[in-house]
């Protein structure tokens, strides 16, 4: 084959350009720092967790990991920040089902789909609890369901961290599953919802677990009726499991967290990042801190298992949303 010089130069350029992403992925992370996006303001639980993981991920990669807080839009702005970055693995999300799955299912402003992300490694399942006001005449989740369904009873009021939150939707779905009617009282965060539960302004609440809750229960300020877990970290071993319920043992929900990149990120970069997060998961100091805060830390997974985990999470939440007839707004 004969080449003229311009054509040959163009062909070489095209070949080099096509190979560039793979070459970059093979060199990943090279000498370029990584950006770990936290989709909430600094100082919260998500931020603290990301910074602890970031230290170990940086050690595994032998490269700097810079935590960036991109709050707003109930986590959607941070999620979009990752999706609008280059698909090279240098920008990744400390995310959960809230931002990656629920937001695009329920909010047209998200402008993305769960499938736009790839889960490199699941990291934890944070505990969600069912709390009741101290004078509600129930002591277990089965008592609670029977009490809520008594003939002629008024709907029980419940507090959550806001309309469309996981905790709000979970509670509505719980009511649908057991045939009870609940009245939602939204709050701007867990703290005011918990405060009003202590003050007996609402009957119950579904909230993320906090260490202080067990002390509140011991002082008879609230009742912890159940966790929505079927397995708990050792520090939470005294909490009831939803799987122990005789009424609804399969109503298992946690806050599934993990590290996400763009779906079109090259496989070598995804694999390298996945192994770095897996290294972090094996660190005893990290596991001890996270488990004390109510998170069940997962063991490192293969990419195939991580992909299957992500698909199962999306299917689980889609089933719940479809059962409630919810549409994006």
Secondary structure, 3 states (H helix, E strand, C coil): CCCCHHHHHHHHHHHHHHHHHHHHHHHCCCCCCEEEEECCCCCCHHHHHHHHHHHHHHHHHCCCEEEEECCCHHHHHHHHHHHCCCCCCCEEEEEEHHHHHHHHHHCHHHCCCHHHEEEEEEEEEECEEEEEECCCCCCCHHHHHHHHCCCCCCCEEEEECCCCCHHHHHHHHHHHHHCCCEEEEECCCHHHHHHHHHCCCCCEEEEECCCHHHHHHHCCCEEEEEECCCCCCHHHCCCCCHHHCCCCCCCCCCEEEEEEEECCCCHHHHHHHHHHHHHHHCCHHHHHHHHHCCEEECCCCCHHHHHHHHHHHHHHHHHHHHHHCCCCC
